[in-house]
């Protein structure tokens, strides 16, 4: 199962302006250095694959690229079209935390929303909206930010 637990994608960097003489090993080294700046909990390199893990409790700003992601990987390969960076991101932690927060808030409102107490069927649209907003926004922003991050790193603009 991919969505919503995992986001997979490919970024192909083909133009000379995007990769002047860039080889897969150098591309992976650039990605590794840039990911180190994002302060993952673990960062491992295995051949042409880079794996990372990011714990929830890290001292980073909320704009950190890895905040909604609990783990992921990059694989760099050479194709006739240029370099291909395949990536996989896991959102399990974000899914669990957001679901828990939405249910907790729903429970609080069901128990304290004034007389008479609101029923779950009345609160369900608000709880689903909150869940969609919190999880969906993190997922969509990551789906936009990671390919841009890869392109910027490989172009040397990071």
C-alpha positions as CSV (number, residue, x, y, z in Angstrom):
1,X,0.0,0.0,0.0
2,X,1.5,3.3,-1.0
3,X,-0.8,6.3,-0.3
4,X,-1.1,7.6,2.4
5,X,1.8,5.7,4.0
6,X,4.4,6.1,1.3
7,X,5.3,8.5,-1.4
8,X,7.4,7.3,-4.3
9,X,8.7,9.3,-7.2
10,X,11.5,9.8,-9.7
11,X,13.4,13.0,-10.6
12,X,15.3,12.9,-13.9
13,X,18.0,15.5,-14.2
14,X,18.9,15.7,-17.9
15,X,20.0,19.1,-19.1
16,X,23.7,20.1,-19.0
17,X,22.7,23.1,-16.9
18,X,21.1,20.8,-14.3
19,X,24.0,18.3,-14.2
20,X,27.3,19.5,-15.8
21,X,29.3,16.3,-15.8
22,X,27.6,15.0,-12.7
23,X,28.1,11.2,-12.1
24,X,25.8,9.1,-10.0
25,X,28.4,8.8,-7.2
26,X,28.9,12.6,-7.0
27,X,25.1,13.1,-7.1
28,X,24.7,10.7,-4.2
29,X,27.5,12.6,-2.3
30,X,25.7,15.9,-2.8
31,X,22.4,14.4,-1.6
32,X,24.1,12.9,1.4
33,X,25.7,16.3,2.4
34,X,22.4,18.1,1.9
35,X,20.5,15.5,3.9
36,X,23.1,15.8,6.7
37,X,22.1,19.5,6.9
38,X,18.5,18.4,7.6
39,X,19.8,16.5,10.6
40,X,18.3,13.1,10.2
41,X,18.6,10.6,13.1
42,X,20.4,8.1,10.9
43,X,21.9,8.4,7.4
44,X,23.4,5.4,5.7
45,X,24.9,5.0,2.2
46,X,24.9,1.6,0.5
47,X,26.3,1.6,-3.0
48,X,24.0,4.0,-5.0
49,X,21.4,4.1,-2.3
50,X,21.0,6.6,0.5
51,X,18.7,5.7,3.4
52,X,17.7,8.0,6.2
53,X,15.5,7.9,9.3
54,X,14.2,10.9,11.2
55,X,12.9,10.6,14.8
56,X,10.0,12.7,15.9
57,X,11.9,14.3,18.8
58,X,14.7,16.2,17.1
59,X,15.7,19.8,17.7
60,X,14.9,21.2,14.3
61,X,12.6,24.0,13.0
62,X,9.2,23.1,11.8
63,X,10.2,24.0,8.3
64,X,12.8,21.2,8.3
65,X,12.3,19.0,5.2
66,X,12.2,15.8,7.2
67,X,9.6,16.8,9.9
68,X,6.7,14.9,8.3
69,X,8.8,12.0,7.1
70,X,9.9,9.2,9.4
71,X,12.2,7.4,7.0
72,X,13.1,7.3,3.3
73,X,15.6,6.5,0.6
74,X,17.2,7.9,-2.5
75,X,18.6,5.7,-5.3
76,X,20.7,7.3,-8.1
77,X,21.0,5.7,-11.5
78,X,22.2,6.7,-14.9
79,X,19.8,6.5,-17.8
80,X,20.0,7.6,-21.4
81,X,17.9,10.6,-20.4
82,X,20.3,11.7,-17.6
83,X,20.5,10.9,-13.9
84,X,17.4,9.4,-12.3
85,X,16.9,9.9,-8.6
86,X,14.2,7.5,-7.3
87,X,12.9,8.4,-3.9
88,X,10.7,6.8,-1.3
89,X,9.3,8.6,1.7
90,X,7.4,7.1,4.7
91,X,4.6,9.0,6.4
92,X,3.6,6.4,8.9
93,X,4.4,8.5,12.0
94,X,2.6,11.5,10.6
95,X,-0.4,9.4,9.8
96,X,-0.5,7.9,13.4
97,X,0.1,11.2,15.2
98,X,-2.4,13.2,13.1
99,X,-5.1,10.4,13.5
100,X,-4.5,10.4,17.3
101,X,-4.7,14.2,17.6
102,X,-7.9,14.3,15.5
103,X,-9.5,11.6,17.6
104,X,-8.4,13.2,20.8
105,X,-9.8,16.6,19.8
106,X,-13.0,14.9,18.7
107,X,-13.3,13.1,22.0
108,X,-12.7,16.4,23.9
109,X,-15.3,18.2,21.9
110,X,-17.8,15.3,22.3
111,X,-17.4,15.5,26.0
112,X,-17.2,19.2,26.6
113,X,-19.0,21.0,23.8
114,X,-21.7,22.3,26.1
115,X,-25.2,21.1,26.7
116,X,-26.3,18.9,25.2
117,X,-23.0,17.1,24.4
118,X,-22.4,16.7,20.7
119,X,-22.6,13.2,19.3
120,X,-19.8,11.7,17.2
121,X,-21.9,11.8,14.0
122,X,-22.1,15.6,14.5
123,X,-18.4,15.9,15.0
124,X,-17.2,13.6,12.4
125,X,-17.1,16.1,9.5
126,X,-15.0,18.5,11.6
127,X,-12.7,15.7,12.7
128,X,-12.3,14.5,9.1
129,X,-11.6,18.0,8.0
130,X,-8.9,18.5,10.7
131,X,-7.3,15.2,9.8
132,X,-7.4,16.0,6.0
133,X,-5.9,19.4,6.7
134,X,-3.1,18.3,9.0
135,X,-2.1,15.1,7.2
136,X,-2.9,16.2,3.7
137,X,-1.0,19.5,4.0
138,X,2.1,17.7,5.2
139,X,1.9,15.0,2.5
140,X,1.3,17.5,-0.3
141,X,4.0,19.9,0.8
142,X,6.5,17.0,1.0
143,X,5.4,15.8,-2.4
144,X,6.3,19.3,-3.7
145,X,9.4,19.9,-1.6
146,X,11.3,16.7,-2.1
147,X,11.6,16.8,-5.9
148,X,12.6,20.5,-5.7
149,X,15.2,19.6,-3.0
150,X,16.7,17.0,-5.2
151,X,16.9,19.3,-8.3
152,X,18.4,22.1,-6.2
153,X,21.0,19.8,-4.6
154,X,22.1,18.3,-8.0
155,X,22.2,21.7,-9.6
156,X,24.5,22.9,-6.8
157,X,22.0,25.5,-5.6
158,X,21.5,24.1,-2.2
